[in-house]
Amino acid sequence: MPGFEVFGEEERREVGEVLETGVLFRYGFDAQRKGRWKARSFESEFAARLGVGHCHLVSSGTASLYVALSACGVGAGDHVIISPFTFVATFEAILGVGAVPVFADMDETLCLSPAAARAAITERTKAVAPVHMCGAMARIEDLKALCGEKGLTLVEDTCQAVGGSYKGRALGTFGRAGCFSFDAVKTITCGEGGAVVTDDPLVSQRADQYADHGHDHVGSDRGADGHPILGTNYRISELNAAVGLAQLRKLDRILAAQRANKKVLRDALSAYRDVRFREVPDPAGDTATFLCFFLPAEEDARKAAKELGKAGLEGVSYWYDNNWHYLRRWEHLKNLKSAARLPQHLYDSVPDYNKVDLSLSDRIMGKTVCVQIKVGWTEKDLAARVAAIRTVFGN
Ligand SMILES: Cc1ncc(COP(=O)(O)O)c(C=O)c1O
């Protein structure tokens, strides 16, 4: 997911323009900034690209989850259904707003199963937060319909799938809010940054206020007259936004390269009877940051991941054993280990994550291998990677 591979003159120019004015803050300083509004420009270009009414930039993808959940009114004691395959930030943000993460199985899309989400709904459920994992989409239409039927809020964690779509509609725009990350290893990066997108004017207004101490941003200099709500600081700086703006303008190029490179590896793996590919509900909208496939059994997948790495294929992940992305190894969550005490209601009401039955997810995750796709691979690089695949799976 490597926007950093294509850093160049464009990023330097955008950053240079900010440094020239000396205004690193996204608000105010109208006279000094010479009309340069990098965060604002990124927001309007990103919203236009996604076909969504509003975009608000924040300091990280994690911050975007905090801001989106808060702006949608998800808070203390609410239950939020998520998949056990994600990055830890998803459940951190849910706990952070005082809500309870409730895990439901994923399916062979490697994202939340609509059937499992339905079965997990109780009277305490407030929201469903599917994650478009490893660059491709959840069954987002079904999840949206489920939320509509049950009166639940849909918040999409699109941090790993910027530029993705389902039937032509941008991922992140199906829910009441969509969250994005532009951290150092994402498809487009600004070092640290994120975005909340929404078509709901109230969510947009709350996001804008909450991410900047509750300021209403009406009138001059952040509208410091009014604080309609309590907030905090999840602001992005103009420097980060400037890098992101240059990267956003390269997104189509990045996606095209990833898709072409992924196809080469996928074609090579298609030759093997034992290999089955992750289900992608709309292949045309896949961002192609990863190629994920299934082998018949856990031991086959663990062994293949190791051997592919040894044979020279970099960026191979066996997520089942990894403690960043899959619940099995999240001991800190299972034991609710926090630096400060959590609100008492969380100790009283979180499910015992050691006992929750996620056997379907375990079976799927156990047999999954994912390979990261790079933008800058040359024909020679690709040939070497195909050769690595043949070394492991046979000629
Ligand atoms: C699914 C998912 N959600 C949230 C995040 C958090 O994004 P950030 O690193 O920008 O805080 C990430 C980052 O890897 C992610 O993969």
PDBQT file of the ligand as one rigid body, heavy atoms in Angstrom, charges set to zero:
ROOT
HETATM    1  C1  LIG A 401      -8.153  -1.013   9.108  1.00  0.00    +0.000 C 
HETATM    2  C2  LIG A 401      -7.422   0.133   9.739  1.00  0.00    +0.000 A 
HETATM    3  N1  LIG A 401      -8.087   0.997  10.513  1.00  0.00    +0.000 NA
HETATM    4  C3  LIG A 401      -7.473   2.046  11.095  1.00  0.00    +0.000 A 
HETATM    5  C4  LIG A 401      -6.125   2.268  10.927  1.00  0.00    +0.000 A 
HETATM    6  C5  LIG A 401      -5.467   3.410  11.632  1.00  0.00    +0.000 C 
HETATM    7  O1  LIG A 401      -4.870   4.328  10.773  1.00  0.00    +0.000 OA
HETATM    8  P1  LIG A 401      -3.642   5.251  11.293  1.00  0.00    +0.000 P 
HETATM    9  O2  LIG A 401      -2.412   4.429  11.277  1.00  0.00    +0.000 OA
HETATM   10  O3  LIG A 401      -3.614   6.345  10.267  1.00  0.00    +0.000 OA
HETATM   11  O4  LIG A 401      -4.016   5.752  12.625  1.00  0.00    +0.000 OA
HETATM   12  C6  LIG A 401      -5.384   1.388  10.133  1.00  0.00    +0.000 A 
HETATM   13  C7  LIG A 401      -3.928   1.573   9.971  1.00  0.00    +0.000 C 
HETATM   14  O5  LIG A 401      -3.198   0.705   9.598  1.00  0.00    +0.000 OA
HETATM   15  C8  LIG A 401      -6.047   0.294   9.525  1.00  0.00    +0.000 A 
HETATM   16  O6  LIG A 401      -5.377  -0.581   8.777  1.00  0.00    +0.000 OA
ENDROOT
TORSDOF 0
